[in-house]
Amino acid sequence: MVQIRLPQPLSFAQQVAIFSRLAEANPTPQTELEFTNPFTLVVAVALSAQATDVGVNKATKGLFAVADTPRKMLDLGLEGVTEHIRTIGLYRQKAKNVMALSRILVEDYGGEVPDSRAALTGLPGVGRKTANVVLNTAFHFPAQAVDTHIFRVGNRTRVAPGRDVDEVERAIEDNVPARFQQNAHHWLILHGRYICQARRPRCAVCPIYDLCPYEEKTA
């Protein structure tokens, strides 16, 4: 099996230039998922798998109004949770995961969300990406949650080349200067969602157009 040879990541100076531009354009990037505390963030991110942030926010607005803690979620019950999130893909399994993770949080963590990746990924429906979002956004630890947008942007820009999401995550950690690590995944996901889109990147309005080595730029 022939292994794809990756290009070299951008130099330190190039990384500083790119992230300085992204920071200037958006000094305080935020997740677009709506949440009120670490628990609602865990639930929102878990629900966002194969769903849009907009769709998740519509479903969780009513859900979080009545159940914003693990105990309240258990009190709401499986049928109640299912009814609130039925507009989201895979809602039946996701409702079961929400109930199961809520029970674990109540029984094993005193109703609090743990701040370790191992503990978080031990919760039903919570993978490494979800855990990293929670660590970064709720606990301000510079974890890098790599999704399809970040995978694409990391490789196109050579900020963080990688064959899979794990390699891109490590490449961000290894190559992005420490001063930008906390917000790196927010900048990259927003850049991929709104500018460096999959089918036709919007290069004409890209703030890092002149710094990006991607050869197939659009006009």
LODRENRO-691557 format. One record per atom (N, C-alpha, C): residue in one letter; atom name; x, y, z. Coordinates in Angstrom, 1 decimal, always signed. Example, Ala and Ser with C-alpha at 12.3 -4.5 7.8 and 13.67 -1.06 7.14 Angstrom:
> residu, atome, c1, c2, c3
> a, N, +13.2, -5.7, +7.8
> a, CA, +12.3, -4.5, +7.8
> a, C, +13.2, -3.3, +7.8
> s, N, +12.8, -2.2, +7.1
> s, CA, +13.7, -1.1, +7.1
> s, C, +12.9, +0.0, +7.9
END
This chain:
> residu, atome, c1, c2, c3
> m, N, +0.8, -1.2, +0.0
> m, CA, +0.0, +0.0, +0.0
> m, C, +0.9, +1.2, +0.0
> v, N, +0.7, +2.1, -1.0
> v, CA, +1.5, +3.3, -1.1
> v, C, +0.9, +4.4, -0.2
> q, N, +1.8, +4.9, +0.7
> q, CA, +1.4, +6.0, +1.6
> q, C, +1.5, +7.4, +0.9
> i, N, +0.5, +8.2, +1.0
> i, CA, +0.5, +9.5, +0.4
> i, C, +1.6, +10.3, +1.1
> r, N, +2.4, +11.0, +0.4
> r, CA, +3.4, +11.8, +0.9
> r, C, +2.8, +13.2, +1.2
> l, N, +3.0, +13.7, +2.4
> l, CA, +2.4, +15.0, +2.7
> l, C, +3.3, +16.1, +2.4
> p, N, +2.8, +17.3, +2.0
> p, CA, +3.7, +18.4, +1.9
> p, C, +4.1, +18.9, +3.2
> q, N, +5.2, +19.7, +3.2
> q, CA, +5.7, +20.3, +4.5
> q, C, +4.7, +21.3, +5.0
> p, N, +4.5, +21.4, +6.3
> p, CA, +3.6, +22.4, +6.8
> p, C, +4.3, +23.8, +6.6
> l, N, +3.5, +24.8, +6.7
> l, CA, +4.0, +26.2, +6.5
> l, C, +5.1, +26.5, +7.6
> s, N, +6.0, +27.4, +7.4
> s, CA, +7.0, +27.7, +8.3
> s, C, +6.4, +28.5, +9.5
> f, N, +7.1, +28.7, +10.5
> f, CA, +6.7, +29.4, +11.7
> f, C, +6.2, +30.8, +11.3
> a, N, +7.0, +31.5, +10.5
> a, CA, +6.7, +32.9, +10.1
> a, C, +5.4, +32.9, +9.3
> q, N, +5.2, +31.9, +8.4
> q, CA, +4.0, +31.9, +7.6
> q, C, +2.8, +31.6, +8.5
> q, N, +3.0, +30.7, +9.5
> q, CA, +1.9, +30.4, +10.4
> q, C, +1.5, +31.7, +11.2
> v, N, +2.4, +32.4, +11.7
> v, CA, +2.2, +33.6, +12.4
> v, C, +1.4, +34.6, +11.5
> a, N, +1.8, +34.7, +10.3
> a, CA, +1.2, +35.7, +9.3
> a, C, -0.3, +35.3, +9.1
> i, N, -0.5, +34.0, +8.9
> i, CA, -1.9, +33.6, +8.6
> i, C, -2.8, +33.7, +9.8
> f, N, -2.4, +33.3, +10.9
> f, CA, -3.2, +33.4, +12.1
> f, C, -3.4, +34.8, +12.6
> s, N, -2.4, +35.6, +12.4
> s, CA, -2.5, +37.1, +12.7
> s, C, -3.7, +37.7, +11.9
> r, N, -3.7, +37.3, +10.6
> r, CA, -4.8, +37.8, +9.7
> r, C, -6.2, +37.3, +10.2
> l, N, -6.2, +36.0, +10.5
> l, CA, -7.5, +35.4, +11.0
> l, C, -7.9, +36.1, +12.3
> a, N, -7.0, +36.4, +13.1
> a, CA, -7.3, +37.0, +14.4
> a, C, -7.7, +38.4, +14.2
> e, N, -7.1, +39.1, +13.3
> e, CA, -7.5, +40.5, +13.0
> e, C, -8.9, +40.5, +12.5
> a, N, -9.3, +39.6, +11.6
> a, CA, -10.6, +39.5, +11.0
> a, C, -11.7, +39.1, +12.0
> n, N, -11.3, +38.3, +13.0
> n, CA, -12.3, +37.8, +14.0
> n, C, -11.5, +37.6, +15.3
> p, N, -11.4, +38.6, +16.1
> p, CA, -10.6, +38.6, +17.3
> p, C, -11.1, +37.6, +18.4
> t, N, -12.4, +37.4, +18.4
> t, CA, -13.0, +36.5, +19.5
> t, C, -13.9, +35.5, +18.8
> p, N, -13.4, +34.5, +18.1
> p, CA, -14.2, +33.5, +17.5
> p, C, -14.9, +32.6, +18.5
> q, N, -16.1, +32.2, +18.2
> q, CA, -16.9, +31.4, +19.1
> q, C, -17.6, +30.3, +18.3
> t, N, -17.9, +29.2, +19.0
> t, CA, -18.7, +28.2, +18.4
> t, C, -20.1, +28.7, +18.1
> e, N, -20.7, +28.2, +17.0
> e, CA, -22.0, +28.6, +16.6
> e, C, -23.1, +27.8, +17.3
> l, N, -22.7, +26.8, +18.0
> l, CA, -23.7, +26.0, +18.8
> l, C, -24.1, +26.8, +20.0
> e, N, -25.4, +26.9, +20.3
> e, CA, -25.8, +27.6, +21.5
> e, C, -25.9, +26.7, +22.7
> f, N, -25.3, +27.2, +23.8
> f, CA, -25.3, +26.5, +25.1
> f, C, -25.2, +27.4, +26.3
> t, N, -25.5, +26.9, +27.4
> t, CA, -25.5, +27.8, +28.6
> t, C, -24.5, +27.3, +29.7
> n, N, -24.0, +26.1, +29.6
> n, CA, -23.0, +25.6, +30.6
> n, C, -22.3, +24.4, +30.0
> p, N, -21.3, +23.8, +30.7
> p, CA, -20.6, +22.7, +30.1
> p, C, -21.5, +21.5, +29.7
> f, N, -22.5, +21.2, +30.5
> f, CA, -23.4, +20.1, +30.2
> f, C, -24.2, +20.3, +28.9
> t, N, -24.8, +21.5, +28.7
> t, CA, -25.5, +21.8, +27.5
> t, C, -24.6, +21.8, +26.3
> l, N, -23.3, +22.2, +26.5
> l, CA, -22.4, +22.1, +25.4
> l, C, -22.1, +20.7, +25.0
> v, N, -21.9, +19.8, +26.0
> v, CA, -21.7, +18.4, +25.7
> v, C, -22.8, +17.9, +24.8
> v, N, -24.1, +18.2, +25.3
> v, CA, -25.2, +17.7, +24.6
> v, C, -25.3, +18.2, +23.2
> a, N, -25.1, +19.5, +23.1
> a, CA, -25.2, +20.2, +21.7
> a, C, -24.2, +19.6, +20.8
> v, N, -23.0, +19.5, +21.2
> v, CA, -21.9, +18.9, +20.3
> v, C, -22.2, +17.5, +19.9
> a, N, -22.7, +16.7, +20.9
> a, CA, -23.0, +15.3, +20.6
> a, C, -24.2, +15.2, +19.6
> l, N, -25.1, +16.1, +19.7
> l, CA, -26.3, +16.1, +18.8
> l, C, -25.9, +16.6, +17.4
> s, N, -24.7, +17.4, +17.3
> s, CA, -24.4, +18.0, +16.0
> s, C, -23.7, +17.0, +15.0
> a, N, -23.5, +15.8, +15.4
> a, CA, -22.9, +14.8, +14.5
> a, C, -23.9, +14.6, +13.4
> q, N, -23.4, +14.7, +12.1
> q, CA, -24.3, +14.6, +10.9
> q, C, -25.5, +15.5, +11.0
> a, N, -25.3, +16.7, +11.5
> a, CA, -26.4, +17.7, +11.6
> a, C, -25.8, +19.1, +11.5
> t, N, -26.5, +20.1, +11.2
> t, CA, -26.0, +21.4, +11.1
> t, C, -26.1, +22.1, +12.5
> d, N, -25.3, +23.1, +12.7
> d, CA, -25.4, +23.8, +14.0
> d, C, -26.8, +24.5, +14.0
> v, N, -27.2, +25.0, +12.9
> v, CA, -28.5, +25.7, +12.9
> v, C, -29.6, +24.8, +13.3
> g, N, -29.6, +23.6, +12.7
> g, CA, -30.6, +22.6, +13.1
> g, C, -30.6, +22.2, +14.5
> v, N, -29.4, +22.0, +15.0
> v, CA, -29.2, +21.7, +16.5
> v, C, -29.7, +22.8, +17.4
> n, N, -29.4, +24.0, +17.0
> n, CA, -29.8, +25.1, +17.9
> n, C, -31.3, +25.3, +17.9
> k, N, -32.0, +25.0, +16.8
> k, CA, -33.5, +25.0, +16.8
> k, C, -34.0, +24.0, +17.7
> a, N, -33.4, +22.8, +17.7
> a, CA, -33.9, +21.7, +18.6
> a, C, -33.6, +21.9, +20.0
> t, N, -32.4, +22.4, +20.3
> t, CA, -32.0, +22.5, +21.7
> t, C, -32.6, +23.7, +22.4
> k, N, -33.1, +24.7, +21.7
> k, CA, -33.7, +25.9, +22.3
> k, C, -34.8, +25.5, +23.3
> g, N, -35.7, +24.7, +22.9
> g, CA, -36.7, +24.2, +23.8
> g, C, -36.2, +23.2, +24.8
> l, N, -35.3, +22.3, +24.4
> l, CA, -34.8, +21.3, +25.3
> l, C, -34.1, +21.9, +26.5
> f, N, -33.2, +22.8, +26.2
> f, CA, -32.4, +23.4, +27.3
> f, C, -33.2, +24.3, +28.2
> a, N, -34.3, +24.8, +27.7
> a, CA, -35.2, +25.6, +28.5
> a, C, -35.8, +24.8, +29.6
> v, N, -35.9, +23.5, +29.4
> v, CA, -36.5, +22.7, +30.5
> v, C, -35.5, +21.7, +31.1
> a, N, -34.4, +21.5, +30.5
> a, CA, -33.4, +20.5, +31.0
> a, C, -32.0, +21.0, +30.7
> d, N, -31.4, +21.8, +31.6
> d, CA, -30.1, +22.3, +31.4
> d, C, -29.1, +21.7, +32.3
> t, N, -29.5, +20.6, +33.0
> t, CA, -28.6, +19.9, +33.9
> t, C, -28.8, +18.4, +33.7
> p, N, -27.9, +17.5, +34.0
> p, CA, -28.1, +16.1, +33.9
> p, C, -29.3, +15.6, +34.6
> r, N, -29.5, +16.0, +35.8
> r, CA, -30.7, +15.6, +36.6
> r, C, -32.0, +16.0, +35.9
> k, N, -32.1, +17.2, +35.5
> k, CA, -33.3, +17.7, +34.8
> k, C, -33.5, +16.9, +33.5
> m, N, -32.4, +16.5, +32.8
> m, CA, -32.5, +15.7, +31.6
> m, C, -33.1, +14.3, +31.9
> l, N, -32.6, +13.7, +33.0
> l, CA, -33.2, +12.5, +33.4
> l, C, -34.7, +12.6, +33.8
> d, N, -35.0, +13.7, +34.5
> d, CA, -36.4, +13.9, +34.9
> d, C, -37.3, +14.1, +33.7
> l, N, -36.7, +14.7, +32.6
> l, CA, -37.5, +14.9, +31.4
> l, C, -37.9, +13.5, +30.7
> g, N, -36.9, +12.6, +30.8
> g, CA, -37.2, +11.3, +30.3
> g, C, -36.9, +11.1, +28.8
> l, N, -36.7, +9.8, +28.4
> l, CA, -36.4, +9.5, +27.0
> l, C, -37.4, +10.1, +26.0
> e, N, -38.7, +9.9, +26.3
> e, CA, -39.7, +10.4, +25.4
> e, C, -39.7, +11.9, +25.3
> g, N, -39.5, +12.6, +26.4
> g, CA, -39.4, +14.0, +26.3
> g, C, -38.2, +14.5, +25.5
> v, N, -37.0, +13.9, +25.7
> v, CA, -35.9, +14.3, +25.0
> v, C, -36.1, +14.0, +23.5
> t, N, -36.6, +12.8, +23.2
> t, CA, -36.8, +12.4, +21.8
> t, C, -37.7, +13.4, +21.1
> e, N, -38.8, +13.8, +21.8
> e, CA, -39.7, +14.8, +21.1
> e, C, -39.1, +16.1, +20.8
> h, N, -38.2, +16.6, +21.7
> h, CA, -37.5, +17.9, +21.4
> h, C, -36.5, +17.8, +20.3
> i, N, -35.9, +16.7, +20.1
> i, CA, -34.8, +16.6, +19.1
> i, C, -35.2, +15.8, +17.8
> r, N, -36.4, +15.5, +17.6
> r, CA, -36.8, +14.7, +16.5
> r, C, -36.5, +15.3, +15.1
> t, N, -36.2, +16.6, +15.0
> t, CA, -35.9, +17.2, +13.7
> t, C, -34.4, +17.0, +13.4
> i, N, -33.7, +16.4, +14.3
> i, CA, -32.2, +16.1, +14.0
> i, C, -32.0, +14.7, +13.5
> g, N, -31.1, +14.5, +12.6
> g, CA, -30.8, +13.2, +12.1
> g, C, -30.4, +12.3, +13.2
> l, N, -30.8, +11.0, +13.1
> l, CA, -30.4, +9.9, +14.1
> l, C, -30.9, +10.3, +15.5
> y, N, -32.1, +11.0, +15.5
> y, CA, -32.5, +11.5, +16.8
> y, C, -32.8, +10.5, +17.8
> r, N, -33.3, +9.3, +17.4
> r, CA, -33.6, +8.3, +18.4
> r, C, -32.4, +7.8, +19.2
> q, N, -31.4, +7.5, +18.4
> q, CA, -30.1, +7.0, +19.1
> q, C, -29.5, +8.1, +19.9
> k, N, -29.5, +9.3, +19.3
> k, CA, -29.0, +10.5, +20.1
> k, C, -29.7, +10.7, +21.4
> a, N, -31.0, +10.6, +21.4
> a, CA, -31.8, +10.8, +22.6
> a, C, -31.4, +9.7, +23.6
> k, N, -31.2, +8.5, +23.2
> k, CA, -30.7, +7.4, +24.1
> k, C, -29.3, +7.8, +24.7
> n, N, -28.4, +8.3, +23.8
> n, CA, -27.1, +8.7, +24.3
> n, C, -27.2, +9.9, +25.3
> v, N, -28.0, +10.8, +25.1
> v, CA, -28.2, +12.0, +26.0
> v, C, -28.7, +11.5, +27.4
> m, N, -29.6, +10.5, +27.4
> m, CA, -30.1, +10.0, +28.6
> m, C, -29.0, +9.2, +29.3
> a, N, -28.2, +8.4, +28.6
> a, CA, -27.2, +7.6, +29.1
> a, C, -26.0, +8.4, +29.7
> l, N, -25.6, +9.4, +29.0
> l, CA, -24.5, +10.3, +29.4
> l, C, -25.0, +11.1, +30.6
> s, N, -26.2, +11.5, +30.7
> s, CA, -26.8, +12.3, +31.8
> s, C, -26.7, +11.4, +33.1
> r, N, -27.1, +10.1, +32.9
> r, CA, -27.1, +9.2, +34.1
> r, C, -25.7, +9.0, +34.6
> i, N, -24.7, +8.8, +33.7
> i, CA, -23.3, +8.7, +34.1
> i, C, -22.8, +9.9, +34.8
> l, N, -23.2, +11.1, +34.3
> l, CA, -22.7, +12.3, +34.9
> l, C, -23.3, +12.5, +36.3
> v, N, -24.6, +12.1, +36.5
> v, CA, -25.2, +12.1, +37.9
> v, C, -24.6, +11.1, +38.8
> e, N, -24.4, +9.9, +38.3
> e, CA, -24.0, +8.8, +39.2
> e, C, -22.5, +8.8, +39.5
> d, N, -21.7, +9.2, +38.5
> d, CA, -20.2, +9.1, +38.6
> d, C, -19.5, +10.4, +38.8
> y, N, -20.1, +11.5, +38.4
> y, CA, -19.4, +12.8, +38.5
> y, C, -20.2, +13.9, +39.3
> g, N, -21.1, +13.4, +40.1
> g, CA, -21.9, +14.4, +40.9
> g, C, -22.6, +15.4, +40.1
> g, N, -23.0, +15.1, +38.9
> g, CA, -23.8, +16.0, +38.0
> g, C, -23.0, +17.0, +37.3
> e, N, -21.6, +16.9, +37.4
> e, CA, -20.7, +17.9, +36.8
> e, C, -20.1, +17.2, +35.5
> v, N, -19.7, +18.1, +34.6
> v, CA, -19.0, +17.6, +33.4
> v, C, -17.5, +17.5, +33.7
> p, N, -16.9, +16.3, +33.6
> p, CA, -15.4, +16.2, +33.9
> p, C, -14.6, +16.9, +32.8
> d, N, -13.4, +17.4, +33.3
> d, CA, -12.5, +18.1, +32.4
> d, C, -11.3, +17.3, +32.0
> s, N, -11.5, +16.1, +31.6
> s, CA, -10.4, +15.3, +31.0
> s, C, -11.0, +14.6, +29.8
> r, N, -10.1, +14.4, +28.8
> r, CA, -10.5, +13.8, +27.5
> r, C, -10.9, +12.4, +27.7
> a, N, -10.2, +11.7, +28.6
> a, CA, -10.5, +10.3, +28.8
> a, C, -11.9, +10.1, +29.5
> a, N, -12.2, +11.0, +30.4
> a, CA, -13.5, +10.9, +31.1
> a, C, -14.6, +11.3, +30.1
> l, N, -14.4, +12.3, +29.3
> l, CA, -15.4, +12.8, +28.4
> l, C, -15.7, +11.7, +27.3
> t, N, -14.7, +11.1, +26.8
> t, CA, -14.9, +10.1, +25.7
> t, C, -15.4, +8.8, +26.3
> g, N, -15.5, +8.7, +27.6
> g, CA, -16.2, +7.5, +28.2
> g, C, -17.7, +7.7, +28.2
> l, N, -18.2, +8.9, +27.9
> l, CA, -19.6, +9.1, +27.8
> l, C, -20.2, +8.7, +26.5
> p, N, -21.4, +8.1, +26.5
> p, CA, -22.1, +7.6, +25.3
> p, C, -22.3, +8.8, +24.3
> g, N, -21.9, +8.6, +23.1
> g, CA, -22.1, +9.6, +22.0
> g, C, -21.0, +10.7, +22.0
> v, N, -20.0, +10.5, +22.9
> v, CA, -19.0, +11.6, +22.9
> v, C, -17.7, +10.9, +22.4
> g, N, -17.2, +11.4, +21.2
> g, CA, -15.9, +11.0, +20.7
> g, C, -14.9, +12.0, +21.0
> r, N, -13.7, +11.8, +20.4
> r, CA, -12.6, +12.7, +20.6
> r, C, -12.9, +14.1, +20.1
> k, N, -13.5, +14.2, +19.0
> k, CA, -13.8, +15.6, +18.5
> k, C, -14.7, +16.3, +19.5
> t, N, -15.8, +15.7, +19.9
> t, CA, -16.7, +16.3, +20.9
> t, C, -16.0, +16.7, +22.1
> a, N, -15.2, +15.7, +22.6
> a, CA, -14.4, +16.0, +23.9
> a, C, -13.5, +17.2, +23.7
> n, N, -12.9, +17.3, +22.6
> n, CA, -11.9, +18.4, +22.3
> n, C, -12.7, +19.8, +22.3
> v, N, -13.9, +19.8, +21.7
> v, CA, -14.7, +21.0, +21.7
> v, C, -15.0, +21.4, +23.1
> v, N, -15.4, +20.5, +23.9
> v, CA, -15.8, +20.8, +25.3
> v, C, -14.6, +21.3, +26.1
> l, N, -13.5, +20.6, +25.9
> l, CA, -12.2, +21.0, +26.7
> l, C, -11.8, +22.4, +26.3
> n, N, -11.9, +22.7, +25.0
> n, CA, -11.5, +24.0, +24.5
> n, C, -12.5, +25.1, +24.9
> t, N, -13.8, +24.9, +24.7
> t, CA, -14.8, +25.9, +24.8
> t, C, -15.3, +26.1, +26.3
> a, N, -15.4, +25.0, +27.0
> a, CA, -15.9, +25.1, +28.3
> a, C, -14.8, +25.2, +29.4
> f, N, -13.7, +24.6, +29.1
> f, CA, -12.6, +24.6, +30.1
> f, C, -11.3, +25.4, +29.6
> h, N, -11.4, +26.0, +28.4
> h, CA, -10.3, +26.8, +28.0
> h, C, -9.0, +26.1, +27.9
> f, N, -9.0, +24.9, +27.5
> f, CA, -7.8, +24.1, +27.2
> f, C, -7.6, +24.1, +25.7
> p, N, -6.5, +24.3, +25.2
> p, CA, -6.3, +24.5, +23.7
> p, C, -6.3, +23.1, +23.0
> a, N, -7.4, +22.4, +23.1
> a, CA, -7.6, +21.2, +22.4
> a, C, -8.1, +21.5, +21.0
> q, N, -7.8, +20.7, +20.0
> q, CA, -8.1, +21.0, +18.6
> q, C, -9.1, +20.0, +18.1
> a, N, -10.3, +20.4, +17.9
> a, CA, -11.4, +19.5, +17.4
> a, C, -11.5, +19.6, +15.9
> v, N, -11.0, +18.6, +15.2
> v, CA, -10.9, +18.6, +13.8
> v, C, -12.1, +17.9, +13.1
> d, N, -12.8, +18.7, +12.3
> d, CA, -13.9, +18.2, +11.6
> d, C, -13.6, +18.3, +10.1
> t, N, -14.5, +18.1, +9.2
> t, CA, -14.2, +18.0, +7.8
> t, C, -13.8, +19.4, +7.3
> h, N, -14.3, +20.5, +7.9
> h, CA, -13.9, +21.8, +7.4
> h, C, -12.4, +22.1, +7.8
> i, N, -12.0, +21.7, +9.0
> i, CA, -10.6, +21.9, +9.5
> i, C, -9.7, +21.0, +8.7
> f, N, -10.1, +19.8, +8.5
> f, CA, -9.3, +18.9, +7.7
> f, C, -9.0, +19.4, +6.3
> r, N, -10.0, +20.0, +5.7
> r, CA, -9.8, +20.6, +4.3
> r, C, -8.9, +21.8, +4.4
> v, N, -9.2, +22.7, +5.3
> v, CA, -8.4, +24.0, +5.4
> v, C, -7.0, +23.7, +5.8
> g, N, -6.8, +22.8, +6.7
> g, CA, -5.5, +22.4, +7.2
> g, C, -4.6, +21.9, +6.0
> n, N, -5.2, +21.1, +5.1
> n, CA, -4.4, +20.6, +4.0
> n, C, -4.3, +21.6, +2.9
> r, N, -5.4, +22.3, +2.6
> r, CA, -5.3, +23.3, +1.5
> r, C, -4.2, +24.4, +1.8
> t, N, -4.3, +24.9, +3.0
> t, CA, -3.4, +26.0, +3.3
> t, C, -2.0, +25.5, +3.8
> r, N, -1.9, +24.2, +4.1
> r, CA, -0.7, +23.6, +4.6
> r, C, -0.4, +24.2, +6.0
> v, N, -1.4, +24.7, +6.7
> v, CA, -1.2, +25.1, +8.1
> v, C, -1.0, +23.8, +8.9
> a, N, -1.8, +22.7, +8.5
> a, CA, -1.7, +21.5, +9.2
> a, C, -2.0, +20.3, +8.3
> p, N, -1.1, +19.9, +7.5
> p, CA, -1.3, +18.8, +6.5
> p, C, -1.5, +17.5, +7.3
> g, N, -2.4, +16.6, +6.8
> g, CA, -2.5, +15.3, +7.4
> g, C, -3.4, +14.4, +6.6
> r, N, -3.2, +13.1, +6.7
> r, CA, -3.9, +12.1, +5.9
> r, C, -5.3, +11.9, +6.5
> d, N, -5.4, +12.1, +7.8
> d, CA, -6.7, +11.9, +8.5
> d, C, -6.8, +13.0, +9.6
> v, N, -8.0, +13.0, +10.3
> v, CA, -8.2, +14.0, +11.3
> v, C, -7.2, +14.0, +12.4
> d, N, -6.8, +12.8, +12.8
> d, CA, -5.8, +12.7, +13.9
> d, C, -4.5, +13.3, +13.5
> e, N, -4.1, +13.1, +12.3
> e, CA, -2.8, +13.7, +11.8
> e, C, -2.9, +15.2, +11.8
> v, N, -4.1, +15.7, +11.3
> v, CA, -4.3, +17.2, +11.2
> v, C, -4.3, +17.8, +12.7
> e, N, -4.9, +17.1, +13.6
> e, CA, -5.0, +17.5, +15.0
> e, C, -3.5, +17.7, +15.5
> r, N, -2.7, +16.6, +15.3
> r, CA, -1.3, +16.7, +15.8
> r, C, -0.6, +17.8, +15.0
> a, N, -0.8, +18.0, +13.8
> a, CA, -0.1, +19.0, +13.0
> a, C, -0.5, +20.4, +13.5
> i, N, -1.7, +20.6, +13.9
> i, CA, -2.1, +21.9, +14.5
> i, C, -1.3, +22.1, +15.8
> e, N, -1.3, +21.1, +16.6
> e, CA, -0.6, +21.2, +17.9
> e, C, +0.9, +21.4, +17.7
> d, N, +1.4, +20.8, +16.7
> d, CA, +2.9, +20.9, +16.5
> d, C, +3.3, +22.2, +15.8
> n, N, +2.5, +22.7, +14.9
> n, CA, +2.9, +23.8, +14.1
> n, C, +2.3, +25.2, +14.3
> v, N, +1.1, +25.2, +14.8
> v, CA, +0.5, +26.5, +15.1
> v, C, +1.1, +27.1, +16.3
> p, N, +1.6, +28.4, +16.3
> p, CA, +2.2, +29.0, +17.4
> p, C, +1.3, +29.0, +18.7
> a, N, +1.9, +28.9, +19.8
> a, CA, +1.1, +28.7, +21.1
> a, C, +0.1, +29.8, +21.3
> r, N, +0.5, +31.0, +20.9
> r, CA, -0.4, +32.2, +21.1
> r, C, -1.7, +32.1, +20.4
> f, N, -1.8, +31.2, +19.4
> f, CA, -3.0, +31.1, +18.6
> f, C, -3.7, +29.7, +18.8
> q, N, -3.2, +28.9, +19.7
> q, CA, -3.7, +27.5, +19.9
> q, C, -5.1, +27.5, +20.4
> q, N, -5.4, +28.4, +21.3
> q, CA, -6.8, +28.4, +22.0
> q, C, -7.9, +28.6, +21.0
> n, N, -7.7, +29.5, +20.0
> n, CA, -8.7, +29.8, +19.1
> n, C, -8.5, +29.2, +17.7
> a, N, -7.5, +28.4, +17.5
> a, CA, -7.1, +27.9, +16.2
> a, C, -8.3, +27.1, +15.6
> h, N, -8.9, +26.2, +16.3
> h, CA, -9.9, +25.4, +15.7
> h, C, -11.1, +26.2, +15.3
> h, N, -11.4, +27.3, +16.1
> h, CA, -12.6, +28.1, +15.8
> h, C, -12.3, +28.9, +14.5
> w, N, -11.1, +29.5, +14.4
> w, CA, -10.8, +30.2, +13.2
> w, C, -10.8, +29.3, +11.9
> l, N, -10.3, +28.1, +12.1
> l, CA, -10.2, +27.2, +10.9
> l, C, -11.6, +26.7, +10.5
> i, N, -12.4, +26.3, +11.5
> i, CA, -13.7, +25.8, +11.1
> i, C, -14.6, +26.9, +10.5
> l, N, -14.5, +28.1, +11.0
> l, CA, -15.3, +29.2, +10.4
> l, C, -14.8, +29.6, +9.0
> h, N, -13.5, +29.5, +8.9
> h, CA, -12.9, +29.8, +7.6
> h, C, -13.3, +28.8, +6.6
> g, N, -13.4, +27.5, +7.0
> g, CA, -13.8, +26.5, +6.1
> g, C, -15.3, +26.5, +5.8
> r, N, -16.1, +26.9, +6.8
> r, CA, -17.5, +26.9, +6.6
> r, C, -18.0, +28.1, +5.7
> y, N, -17.3, +29.2, +5.8
> y, CA, -17.8, +30.4, +5.1
> y, C, -16.9, +30.9, +3.9
> i, N, -15.6, +30.6, +4.0
> i, CA, -14.7, +31.1, +2.9
> i, C, -14.1, +30.0, +2.1
> c, N, -13.3, +29.1, +2.8
> c, CA, -12.6, +28.0, +2.0
> c, C, -13.6, +26.8, +1.9
> q, N, -14.6, +27.0, +1.2
> q, CA, -15.7, +25.9, +1.1
> q, C, -15.2, +24.8, +0.2
> a, N, -15.9, +23.7, +0.3
> a, CA, -15.4, +22.4, -0.4
> a, C, -15.4, +22.5, -1.9
> r, N, -16.6, +22.8, -2.4
> r, CA, -16.7, +22.8, -3.9
> r, C, -16.1, +24.0, -4.6
> r, N, -16.3, +25.1, -4.0
> r, CA, -15.8, +26.3, -4.7
> r, C, -15.4, +27.3, -3.6
> p, N, -14.1, +27.3, -3.2
> p, CA, -13.6, +28.3, -2.2
> p, C, -13.8, +29.7, -2.7
> r, N, -14.2, +30.6, -1.7
> r, CA, -14.4, +32.0, -2.0
> r, C, -13.1, +32.8, -1.9
> c, N, -12.2, +32.5, -2.8
> c, CA, -10.9, +33.1, -2.7
> c, C, -10.9, +34.6, -2.8
> a, N, -11.8, +35.1, -3.5
> a, CA, -11.9, +36.6, -3.8
> a, C, -12.1, +37.4, -2.5
> v, N, -12.7, +36.7, -1.5
> v, CA, -12.9, +37.5, -0.2
> v, C, -12.1, +36.9, +0.9
> c, N, -11.1, +36.1, +0.6
> c, CA, -10.3, +35.4, +1.6
> c, C, -9.3, +36.3, +2.2
> p, N, -9.3, +36.4, +3.5
> p, CA, -8.3, +37.4, +4.2
> p, C, -6.9, +36.9, +4.1
> i, N, -6.7, +35.6, +3.7
> i, CA, -5.3, +35.1, +3.7
> i, C, -4.9, +34.6, +2.2
> y, N, -5.6, +35.2, +1.3
> y, CA, -5.5, +34.9, -0.1
> y, C, -4.0, +34.9, -0.6
> d, N, -3.3, +35.9, -0.2
> d, CA, -1.9, +36.1, -0.7
> d, C, -0.9, +35.2, +0.1
> l, N, -1.4, +34.7, +1.2
> l, CA, -0.5, +33.8, +2.0
> l, C, -0.7, +32.3, +1.8
> c, N, -1.8, +32.0, +1.1
> c, CA, -2.2, +30.6, +1.0
> c, C, -1.6, +30.0, -0.2
> p, N, -0.9, +28.8, -0.1
> p, CA, -0.3, +28.1, -1.2
> p, C, -1.2, +27.3, -2.1
> y, N, -2.4, +27.2, -1.8
> y, CA, -3.4, +26.4, -2.5
> y, C, -3.4, +26.8, -4.0
> e, N, -3.1, +25.8, -4.9
> e, CA, -2.9, +26.1, -6.3
> e, C, -4.2, +26.4, -7.1
> e, N, -5.3, +25.8, -6.6
> e, CA, -6.5, +25.8, -7.4
> e, C, -7.4, +26.9, -6.9
> k, N, -6.9, +28.1, -6.8
> k, CA, -7.6, +29.3, -6.3
> k, C, -8.7, +29.7, -7.3
> t, N, -9.8, +30.2, -6.8
> t, CA, -10.9, +30.7, -7.7
> t, C, -10.7, +32.2, -7.8
> a, N, -11.2, +32.7, -8.9
> a, CA, -11.1, +34.2, -9.2
> a, C, -11.9, +35.0, -8.1
END
